[in-house]
Amino acid sequence: RQITAKQVLSAYIAKSLTAT
């Protein structure tokens, strides 16, 4: 299955939020 840039950004943002 393909991953959209939107999903990548969402995951990245979520990871950043949890990282802080």
C-alpha positions in Angstrom: 0.0 0.0 0.0 1.2 3.5 -0.7 1.8 6.2 1.9 0.8 9.8 1.1 2.9 12.8 2.1 0.1 13.8 4.3 0.4 10.6 6.3 4.1 11.0 6.6 3.8 14.6 7.8 1.1 13.6 10.3 3.3 10.8 11.7 6.3 13.1 11.8 4.3 15.8 13.6 2.9 13.3 16.1 6.4 12.0 16.7 7.7 15.5 17.3 4.9 16.3 19.7 5.4 13.1 21.7 9.2 13.7 21.7 9.0 17.1 23.4 
